[in-house]
Each structure stands twice: as C-alpha cells, then as structure tokens.
C-alpha cells in the first residue's frame, strides 16, 4: 500500500554500522529464525501502531491487515532510507519518519500499540524512551517487545558489562549488551508484563547478544 517517507538529514548517522546491519539483519532473520519471531511478535495487532527503531523495515511484512496504520520511527538516515523502500511492499500503510525514542514526534495517547524490536540496546536514555512510549499510548495500550539483553548467569553478565564499557557500543552503533528490558519496563510503570526468555541462536556458540526476551506490556 502507499507510504509516506522522510529521509531528511539528522544528527544520527552511523553509515558503516548501517551498511553492516542492513546485510547482517537480513541474513540473521533467516539463519537464526528471527522471521518467525517477528511474525509472532506482531500477530493480532490492530489499530494504529508506532514502531520505534524500525531499522531497515524487516518488521513491515509481518503486520496484520487489522492494523490501520504504522508510524515507523528510525533515527539513522541510511537505515531510514531502506525502511522507506520496505514500506512500499508492506501490506498495511506505513509512514516512515525521523526522530529519536526519547522525543517521539507524535501526540499524546494517539496509538493503540507500540513495537520495539532490537532497539532498546541502542537507545541513549532508556527510562526517558519508555516514558515517551507510555505518553503516546492510549490507556491500556500495549507494547510488543523483542530485545536482546542481560544474561541470566553471573559470568556471562560480567562479560557483557565489560564489553559495554569498552568496545561494543563503538563497534555496533551504540548497542549495549547488558540492559535488562523487563526490569526497565517495570521501573517505567508498565504492568501486566508477559514475556519469555530464549537464546539466539538456539544452538552453537553463544554471543554477547544471545540472551533474548520477547513479550507484551501494557500502559496504565
């Protein structure tokens, strides 16, 4: 369906990481089974949806036709340009816009649902970003989330924290490996949080980003 896109320049620009992510994410969706995770994450959504950190638009094909509109926010200009192209092939209306999670350029209580998919790792101010999500959701609106984050074993968590203090954010576009999504949602005032933890990839050598969580939370 039709799409309206904006690829205006802005302050967020990681061209090397964007090129890497655009290639890696497509391959990972197939090899690690992320395609199925995206489909399950977005199943049965309806109404008006805001997607925060849309990347190159890999979620777009999975929105059900019960969704009336998706406003997809992506701050990185190269990825946003790819998302605009991906929106043209979506089965629902997708508007791709610039902006950051800490200052969503939309009105209060204007969305039925929000989606955050592999984005909280790179948000600069997680509490502020989640406060913004609460602001734009209608009362009782839901947040669907799929994130990698803090390992459940002390040794792996220590490795993650060392990486976050040193090389990892510089190499991977501001990504942090040790953030605790569920704890952050609780602290932000979301309730009725239902989630499952899992590992990606399911088998083989674990990476710092292997611990994952997927679920749904509700705005008061």
GUPADREN-86988 format. One record per atom (N, C-alpha, C, O): residue in one letter; y negated, x, z. Coordinates in steps of 0.001 Angstrom, whole numbers, padded with zeros to 6 digits, always signed. Each point is the difference from the previous one (the first is absolute). Example, Ala and Ser with C-alpha at 12.3 -4.5 7.8 and 13.67 -1.06 7.14 Angstrom:
2
A+005690+013190+007800/A-001190-000890+000000/A-001200+000900+000000/A+000019+001036+000665/S-001069-001386-001385/S-001190+000820+000060/S-001090-000770+000730/S-001108+000509+000169/
END
This chain:
220
X+001187+000849+000000/X-001187-000849+000000/X-001233+000882+000000/X+000117+001226+000007/X-001299-001828-000014/X-001227+000756-000115/X-000257+000863+001220/X+000490-000286+001093/X-001262+001340-001287/X-000348+000888+001097/X-001449+000427-000135/X-000511+000188-001104/X-000138-000040+002245/X-001342+000550+000018/X+000080+001319+000738/X+000502+000034+001124/X-000978+001056-001711/X+000126+001309+000616/X-001325+000702+000112/X-000926-000255-000770/X+000842+001157+001752/X-001187+000816+000182/X+000457+001412+000275/X+000670+000261+000999/X-001033+000654-001886/X+000378+001399+000194/X-001229+000857+000219/X-000036+001158-000416/X-000978-001721+001071/X-001210+000748+000276/X+000304+001199+000886/X+000892-000067+000845/X-001626+001169-001028/X+000221+001170+000840/X-000316-000305+001459/X-000856-000834+000292/X+001531+001494+000602/X-000322-000127+001415/X+000350+001304+000699/X+000329+000996-000644/X-000404-001015+001954/X+000135+001247+000759/X+001441+000475+000140/X+000223+001170+000311/X+000754-002032-000529/X+001403+000377+000176/X+000564+000456-001339/X+000117-000783-000944/X+000227+002056+000882/X+000506+000518-001271/X+000933+001172+000277/X-000441+001081+000389/X+001740-001311-000597/X+001020+001041+000165/X+000770+000112-001317/X+001141-000456-000075/X-001726+001045-000954/X+000625-000055-001331/X+001372+000640-000071/X+000887-000533-000665/X-000683+001676+001340/X+001309+000652-000048/X+001050-000849+000695/X+001088-000213-000536/X-001413-000277+001737/X+000947-000854+000709/X+000254-001289-000777/X+001131-000483-000054/X-002179-000073-000547/X+000166-001250-000749/X+000988+000172-001138/X+000844-000866-000231/X-000945+001987-000484/X+000942+000247-001100/X+001418+000161+000521/X+000949-000532-000575/X-000812+001279+001681/X+001320+000169+000599/X+000559-001344+000447/X+001148-000332-000294/X-001968-000444+001011/X+000470-001274+000547/X+000383-000974-001118/X+000998-000713+000107/X-001783+000687-001158/X+000280-000938-001094/X+001372+000256-000607/X+000701-000939-000376/X-000317+002210+000281/X+001322+000328-000549/X+001099-000173+001043/X+001036-000610-000264/X-001281+001157+001451/X+001025-000025+001044/X+000331-001418+000431/X+001172-000328+000188/X-002183-000521-000028/X+000225-001346+000520/X+000876-000829-000932/X+000848-000767+000455/X-001055+000922-001758/X+000820-000750-000954/X+001457+000437+000093/X+000905-000834+000012/X-000682+002147+000053/X+001370+000509+000119/X+000629-000406+001326/X+001170-000379+000050/X-001961+000459+001034/X+000532-000334+001327/X+000357-001478+000103/X+000963-000363+000675/X-001736-000486-001341/X+000312-001429+000035/X+001421-000264-000473/X+000693-000858+000546/X-000257+001602-001572/X+001340-000191-000541/X+001054+000743+000818/X+001015-000581+000385/X-001256+001860-000121/X+001030+000820+000634/X+000223-000342+001463/X+001128+000095+000483/X-002174-000490+000235/X+000128-000277+001432/X+000108-001490+000312/X+000041-000386+001168/X+000005-000438-002186/X+000157-001434+000229/X-001262-000691+000475/X+000075-001076+000592/X-001245+001676-000842/X-001243-000590+000481/X-000358-001266-000777/X-000706-000866+000517/X+001187+000755-001747/X-000241-001224-000773/X+000488-001224+000762/X-000708-001002+000098/X+001910+001085+000435/X+000553-001131+000749/X-000794-000260+001274/X-000188-001152+000392/X-000276+002210+000252/X-000797-000158+001220/X-001305-000721-000314/X-000418-000884+000748/X-000228+001256-001851/X-001238-000671-000392/X+000251-001487-000262/X-000778-000850+000432/X+001851+000546-001131/X+000301-001397-000323/X+000238-000814+001261/X-000493-001122+000120/X+001240+001678+000817/X+000264-000707+001255/X-001264-000138+000836/X-000209-001020+000658/X-000631+002047-000687/X-001240-000030+000772/X-000904-001143-000424/X-000633-000641+000838/X+000573+000384-002139/X-000949-000972-000533/X+000603-001381-000239/X-000708-000924-000398/X+001989+000780+000633/X+000671-001273-000270/X-000641-001140+000798/X-000316+000148+001180/X+000135-001278-001850/X-000477-001244+000617/X-001451+000045+000458/X-000443-000895+000719/X-000298+001909-001117/X-001434-000023+000265/X-000647-001139-000787/X+000495-000398-001054/X-001610-000123+001579/X-000704-001058-000717/X-001486+000069+000323/X-000425+000641+000962/X-000345-001320-001794/X-001431-000059+000234/X-000726+001237-000494/X+000427+000651-000953/X-001522-000342+001610/X-000856+001127-000388/X+000371+001218+000823/X+000077-000074+001227/X+000157+001202-001901/X+000529+001199+000651/X-000929+001179-000256/X-000509+000167-001108/X+000290+000650+002136/X-000682+001272-000182/X+001011+001122+000201/X+000698+000043+001013/X-000625+000861-001984/X+000852+001174+000126/X-000888+001211+000237/X-000908+000273-000785/X+001166+000441+001850/X-000849+001111+000416/X+000713+001305-000316/X+001084+000266+000518/X-001699+000546-001370/X+000636+001234-000442/X+001049-000277-001057/X+001182+000279+000199/X-001616-000828-001322/X+000940-000445-001038/X+000597+001142-000794/X+000969-000205-000732/X-001527+001422+000856/X+000532+001130-000751/X-000042-000250-001493/X-001023-000419-000541/X+002132+000677-000121/X+000082-000223-001443/X+000586-001360-000371/X+000416-000214-001139/X-000386-000694+002096/X+000340-001391-000295/X+001474-000322-000059/X+000395-000940-000690/X+000435+001699+001400/X+001448-000227-000086/X+000441-001299+000671/X+001093-000493-000278/X-001914-000061+001146/X+000350-001289+000600/X-000249-001174-000933/X+000612-001055+000162/X-001488+001218-001122/X-000482-001142-000768/X+001103-000828-000659/X-000095-001227+000017/X+001143+001834-000602/X+001020-000833-000645/X+000805-000867+000968/X+000717-000903-000429/X-000830+001169+001721/X+000857-000671+000979/X-000681-001172+000705/X+000619-000662+000832/X-001882+000402-001153/X-000652-001151+000619/X+000545-001293-000586/X+000044-000148-001221/X+000373-000797+002070/X+000520-001272-000522/X-001120-000865-000558/X-001167+000181+000350/X+001521-001112-001210/X-001000-000849-000644/X-000666-000967+000979/X-000981-000654-000353/X+001496+000557+001560/X-000654-000810+001036/X-001286+000644+000511/X-000777-000638+000710/X+000554+001896-001070/X-001250+000686+000342/X-001065-000401-001017/X+000206+000145-001205/X-001332-000643+001681/X-001056-000466-000908/X-000850+001148-000522/X-000471-000047-001137/X+000267+001078+001951/X-000807+001149-000411/X+000293+001175+000917/X+000225-000180+001197/X-000227+001382-001756/X+000087+001237+000769/X-001288+000785-000215/X-000377+000295-001134/X-000285+000035+002221/X-001109+000952-000044/X+000574+001326+000476/X+000380+000133+001164/X-000316+000846-002056/X+000680+001270+000269/X-001033+001107+000161/X-000717+000343-000940/X+000655+000203+002132/X-000977+001040+000333/X+000631+001375-000160/X+001063+000265+000561/X-001711+000612-001325/X+000464+001379-000137/X-001207+000937-000051/X-000807-000091-000925/X+000669+000994+001909/X-001172+000869+000048/X+000052+001204-000935/X-001047+000523-000384/X+002246-000073+000010/X+000104+001204-000828/X-000163-000387-001464/X+000777-000799-000523/X-001780+001361-000135/X-000399-000504-001314/X+001080+000155-001067/X+000144-000881-000847/X+000624+001981+000862/X+001032+000189-001024/X+001130-001002+000183/X+000475-000590-000970/X-000048+000399+002206/X+001035-000992+000275/X-000510-001407-000290/X+000747-000851-000483/X-002014+000611+000776/X-000563-001326-000262/X+000019-000324-001493/X+000261-001137-000392/X-000538+002139-000432/X+000061-000230-001443/X+001408-000382-000433/X+000170-000868-000856/X+000844+001506+001438/X+001389-000361-000305/X+000324-001402+000500/X+000734-000744-000651/X-001283+000387+001809/X+000235-001336+000540/X-000606-001073-000895/X+000584-001070-000170/X-001753+001351-000403/X-000610-000955-000929/X+000940-000267-001168/X+000171-001147-000412/X+000437+002198-000120/X+000954-000173-001108/X+001220-000797+000446/X+000473-000884-000714/X+000035+001211+001915/X+001180-000711+000501/X-000295-001480+000220/X+000880-000843-000172/X-002109+000530+000551/X-000361-001397+000254/X+000117-000850-001251/X+000269-001198+000085/X-000470+001809-001250/X+000100-000758-001247/X+001401-000564-000221/X+000162-001021-000668/X+000850+001685+001229/X+001368-000460-000182/X+000550-000802+001156/X+001183-000340+000013/X-002027+000031+000959/X+000471-000757+001166/X+000178-001473-000357/X-000641-000514-000916/X+001520-000149+001653/X+000234-001420-000227/X-000969-000898+000725/X+000075-001223-000117/X-001002+001826+000880/X-001041-000748+000705/X-001340+000671-000296/X-000037+001114-000522/X-001049-001786+000850/X-001326+000566-000205/X-000262+001086+001037/X+000087-000245+001203/X-000407+001440-001676/X-000283+001134+000876/X-001382+000536-000323/X-000304+000314-001150/X-000526-000212+002174/X-001321+000627-000128/X+000052+001337+000725/X+000235+000037+001208/X-000447+001042-001912/X+000022+001345+000577/X-001432+000419+000303/X-000865-000021-000875/X+000625+000405+002138/X-001365+000324+000423/X-000016+001317+000768/X+001005+000377+000604/X-002143+000329-000622/X-000136+001196+000820/X-000331-000370+001441/X-000415-001122+000287/X+000601+002070+000601/X-000328-000232+001404/X+001005+000657+000909/X+001080+000399-000436/X-001438-000284+001714/X+000870+000628+000992/X+000458-001023+001027/X-000648-001026+000206/X+001773+001319+000434/X+000594-000947+000942/X-000891-000252+001205/X+000063-001069+000607/X-000888+002043-000257/X-000850-000142+001182/X-001218-000884-000234/X-000707-000331+000952/X+000449-000055-002188/X-001148-000856-000320/X+000361-000862-001205/X-000482+000243-001106/X+001320-001238+001317/X+000480-000827-001106/X-001152-000814-000584/X-000704-000686+000740/X+000502+000752-002052/X-001160-000651-000633/X+000233-001479-000294/X-000254-000466-001111/X+000738-000272+002116/X+000308-001422-000172/X-000457-000761+001236/X-000311+000596+001031/X+000274-001918-001147/X-000530-000848+001066/X+001020-000231+001113/X+001203+000180-000187/X-001712-000580+001339/X+000838-000324+001151/X+000962-001145-000327/X-000345-000937-000720/X+001550+001037+001263/X+000987-001094-000050/X+000177-000566-001407/X+000118-001213-000173/X-000100+002090-000828/X+000046-000464-001390/X+001361+000184-000668/X+000146-000267-001192/X+000863+000728+001963/X+001316+000247-000584/X+001103-000607+000849/X-000087-000048+001227/X+001125-000412-001908/X+001166-000547+000683/X+000950+001093+000466/X+000726-000175+000978/X-000733+001303-001682/X+000922+001087+000330/X-000604+001324-000430/X-000869+000059-000870/X+001356+001008+001507/X-000385+001367-000360/X+001267+000817-000176/X+001029-000278+000616/X-001122+001285-001463/X+001131+000886-000257/X-000468+001444+000166/X-001013+000407-000569/X+001767+000359+001359/X-000234+001439+000139/X+001328+000693-000262/X+000967-000185+000738/X-000932+000979-001791/X+001251+000612-000437/X-000217+001495-000187/X-000643+000424-000960/X+001184+000375+001881/X-000116+001456-000051/X-001458+000430-000076/X-000379+000835-000822/X-000439-001431+001707/X-001435+000294-000011/X-000541+000422+001354/X-000936+000798+000051/X+001486-001299+001048/X-000548+000340+001313/X+000096+001491+000308/X-000749+000515+000831/X+001660+000168-001493/X+000141+001441+000215/X-001257+000757-000405/X-000286+001058+000560/X-000465-001576-001516/X-001148+000733-000528/X-001349-000617+000358/X-001045+000520-000393/X+001064-001622+001134/X-001257-000603+000445/X-000655+000910+001034/X+000671+000519+000892/X-001967-000332-001015/X-000682+000924+000911/X-000111-000556+001419/X+000125+000752+000967/X-000355-002047-000832/X-000192-000630+001314/X+000893-001236+000063/X-000392-001082-000436/X+001587+001250+000979/X+000987-001093+000006/X-000484-001202+000812/X+000076-001119-000508/X-000572+001283+001745/X-000469-001181+000747/X-001086-000780-000735/X+000022-001231-000022/X-000959+001938-000573/X-001064-000694-000730/X+000560-000722-001217/X-000412-001122-000295/X+001353+001753-000421/X+000590-000636-001171/X+000740-001283+000379/X-000127-001016-000682/X+000889+001062+001758/X+000742-001190+000423/X-000934-001078+000532/X+000273-001191-000146/X-001370+001609+000761/X-001009-000981+000408/X-000589-000715-001207/X-000277-001198+000055/X+000085+001934-001144/X-000488-000598-001228/X+001017-000980-000590/X-000373-001057-000508/X+001644+001409+000577/X+001031-000911-000488/X-000043-001308+000789/X+000072-001081-000584/X-000188+001178+001899/X-000105-001209+000819/X-001225-000813-000381/X+000049-001230-000035/X-001140+001914-000249/X-001248-000701-000343/X+000148-000847-001261/X-000508-001119-000061/X+001201+001649-000942/X+000038-000693-001291/X+001142-001009-000108/X+000033-000810-000927/X+000900+000860+001876/X+001085-000982+000000/X-000446-001295+000670/X-000736+000017+000987/X+001185-001116-001528/X-000229-001277+000677/X+000806-000026+001291/X+000966+000753+000117/X-001325-001597+000866/X+000800-000102+001226/X+001456-000318-000324/X+000285-000944-000736/X+000630+001731+001285/X+001418-000188-000264/X+000481+000658-001274/X+001186-000067-000323/X-002090+000704-000410/X+000390+000683-001227/X+000944+001160+000290/X+000020+000527+001112/X+000750-000137-002101/X+001002+001027+000235/X-000313+001306-000725/X-000593+000022-001079/X+001013+001046+001712/X-000078+001333-000585/X+001410+000473-000284/X+000811+000136+000917/X-000513+000116-002184/X+001278+000602-000378/X-000201+001514-000065/X-000951+000468-000625/X+001823+000292+001256/X-000174+001450+000024/X+001303+000734-000282/X+001082-000426+000404/X-001220+001536-001106/X+001090+000928-000283/X-000605+001397+000079/X-000825+000371-000835/X+001235+000401+001838/X-000616+001297+000246/X+001059+001019+000414/X+001042-000348+000554/X-001338+001607-000836/X+000769+001055+000658/X-000771+000395+001256/X-001201-000253+000096/X+001889+000874+000871/X-000723+000301+001236/X+000806+000808+000996/X+000902+000757-000360/X-001249-000937+001604/X+000501+000827+001096/X+001519-000050+000107/X+000598-001076+000027/X+000014+002252+000033/X+001452+000092+000176/X+000385-000468+001396/X-000805+000079+000929/X+002027-000563-000780/X+000459-000531+001292/X+000636+001068+000868/X+000289-000252+001170/X-000064+001446-001718/X+000575+001088+000804/X-001095+001007+000328/X-000837+000296-000853/X+000826+000242+002084/X-001092+000893+000428/X-000169+001225-000889/X-001127+000390-000307/X+002232+000219-000107/X-000098+001205-000819/X-000673-000260-001334/X-000893+000741-000410/X+001325-001795-000266/X-000584-000333-001298/X-001470-000395+000150/X-000825+000330-000851/X+000499-001043+001945/X-001389-000397+000232/X-000890+001221+000234/X-001146+000026-000448/X+001665+000978+001141/X-000775+001227+000219/X-000290+000697-001324/X-001112+000477-000225/X+002110-000419-000644/X-000206+000608-001320/X-001086-000769-000764/X-000871+000607-000623/X+000927-001922+000673/X-001005-000812-000690/X-001412+000313+000516/X-000938+000154-000782/X+000807-000064+002102/X-001330+000234+000581/X-000544+001369-000376/X-001200+000152-000232/X+002072+000839+000171/X-000434+001335-000437/X-000479-000062-001450/X-001051+000549-000329/X+001807-001206-000527/X-000397-000125-001397/X-001334-000721-000141/X-000834+000382-000821/X+000633-001430+001625/X-001239-000772-000078/X-001213+000817+000430/X-001111-000239-000473/X+001321+001197+001364/X-001109+000839+000462/X-000267+001180-000925/X-000992+000710+000162/X+001874-000503-001130/X-000116+001198-000838/X-000088-000358-001487/X-001061-000397-000481/X+002164+000537-000240/X-000071-000028-001460/X+000156-001376-000642/X-000528-000237-001086/X+001243-000667+001740/X+000419-001223-000693/X-001170-000831-000541/X+000011-000340-001183/X-001013+000000+001990/X-001095-000823-000554/X-000730+000666-001151/X-000479-000684-000904/X+000387+002007+000921/X-000701+000701-001076/X+000799-000025-001305/X-000574-000036-001088/X+001890+000056+001208/X+000843+000009-001187/X+000205-001380-000602/X+000207-000131-001206/X-000264-000910+002051/X+000403-001334-000449/X-001091-001054+000195/X+000256-001092+000507/X-001463+001436-000914/X-001068-000999-000083/X-000351-000679+001298/X-000307-001192+000008/X+000344+001932+001109/X-000352-000568+001297/X+001131-000690+000725/X-000226-000623+001037/X+001438+000717-001556/X+001164-000635+000630/X+000323+000640+001348/X-000086+001218+000155/X+000458-002051+000819/X+000489+000447+001303/X+001396-000581+000207/X+000258-001156-000335/X+000631+001964+000887/X+001406-000415+000092/X+000369-000652+001334/X+001046-000643+000096/X-001887+000798+000940/X+000441-000384+001347/X-000692-001240+000554/X+000010-000210+001213/X-000598-000600-002050/X-000677-001199+000498/X+001019-001093+000330/X+001003-000170-000694/X-001288-000561+001766/X+000902-001055+000491/X-000578-001349-000408/X-000890-000523+000669/X+001385-000030-001744/X-000556-001234-000555/X+000096-001166+000971/X-000982-000714+000200/X+002134+000510+000399/X+000197-001157+000880/X-000925+000089+001213/X-000613-000997+000381/X+000505+002167+000224/X-000900+000173+001150/X-001446-000269-000405/X-000754-000618+000752/X+000370+001082-001936/X-001368-000222-000472/X-000281-001490-000211/X-001088-000478+000318/X+002060-000248-000849/X-000167-001448-000189/X-000138-000719+001331/X-000827-000900+000138/X+001628+001289+000835/X-000090-000606+001325/X-001364+000262+000624/X-000618-000903+000562/X+000155+002144-000664/X-001299+000358+000573/X-001143-000722-000706/X-001038-000263+000607/X+001224-000055-001877/X-001038-000688-000768/X-000031-001503+000265/X-000886-000696-000497/X+001842+000188+001274/X-000003-001412+000365/X+000823-000906-000886/X-000070-001221+000146/X+000848+001774-001062/X+000920-000833-000771/X+001131-000477+000915/X+000333+000659+000985/X+000243-001794-001318/X+001075-000533+000846/X+001159-000469-000873/X-000077+000015-001229/X+001142-000429+001890/X+001216-000442-000692/X+000396+001018-001064/X+000216-000337-001164/X-000128+001601+001604/X+000325+001094-000920/X+001512+000109-000128/X+000697+000248+000984/X-000203-000432-002178/X+001430+000121-000269/X+000203+001135-000993/X-000691+000071-001016/X+001638+000819+001307/X+000119+001187-000841/X+001410+000559+000049/X+000793-000335+000880/X-000503+001187-001838/X+001245+000752-000005/X-000311+001451-000335/X-000876+000285-000816/X+001597+000624+001449/X-000155+001429-000276/X+001166+000455-000872/X+001117-000502+000118/X-001396+001449-000984/X+001035+000523-000887/X-000412+001390-000467/X-001081+000488+000330/X+001946+000127-001090/X-000221+001376-000461/X+000016+000051-001516/X+000842-000624-000646/X-001789+001379+000080/X-000029+000243-001438/X-000060+001501-000262/X-000882+000677+000529/X+001794-000146-001328/X+001152-000698-000572/X+001043-000309+001069/X+000001+000609+001070/X+000872-001544-001360/X+001004-000395+000982/X+000956+001137+000314/X+000479+000119+001128/X-000196+000723-002127/X+000942+001110+000190/X-000658+001299-000459/X-001017-000001-000695/X+001626+001094+001103/X-000494+001295-000430/X-001019+000578+000962/X-000146-000471+001128/X-000546+001479-001577/X-000948+000721+000827/X-001190-000874+000349/X-000602-000619-000877/X+000263+000568+002160/X-001144-000785+000442/X-001291+000773-000233/X-000037+001223+000132/X-001016-001946-000480/X-001329+000568-000158/X-000878-000448+001169/X+000385-000916+000728/X-001547+001529-000526/X-000906-000464+001057/X-000432-001454-000178/X-000403-000655+000961/X+000488+000158-002187/X-000384-001383-000278/X+001191-000956-000058/X-000158-001152-000404/X+001332+001609+000796/X+001199-000850-000102/X+000011-001192+000960/X+000461-001071-000396/X-000950+001201+001651/X+000016-001171+000881/X-000969-001070-000502/X-001187+000274-000173/X+001678-001476-000058/X-000820-001076-000561/X+000120-001269+000832/X+000937-000170+000779/X-001909-000713-000964/X+000016-001288+000672/X-000564-001036-000965/X-000945+000268-000742/X+001544-001451+000768/X-000470-001096-000845/X+000003-001267+000828/X+000906-000227+000801/X-001936-000609-000998/X-000013-001235+000768/X-001205-000874-000288/X-000683+000149-001012/X+000446-001071+001942/X-001105-000934-000127/X-000640-000174+001380/X+000691-000045+001017/X-002011-000050-001002/X-000763-000249+001224/X-000991-001114-000287/X-000336-000251-001157/X-000132-000415+002200/X-000898-001126-000185/X-001323+000199+000712/X-000069+000556+001096/X-000963-001021-001745/X-001333+000030+000590/X-000155-001161+000978/X+000513-001089-000258/X-001207+001298+001368/X-000205-001107+000953/X-000737-001172-000623/X-000247-001002+000672/
END
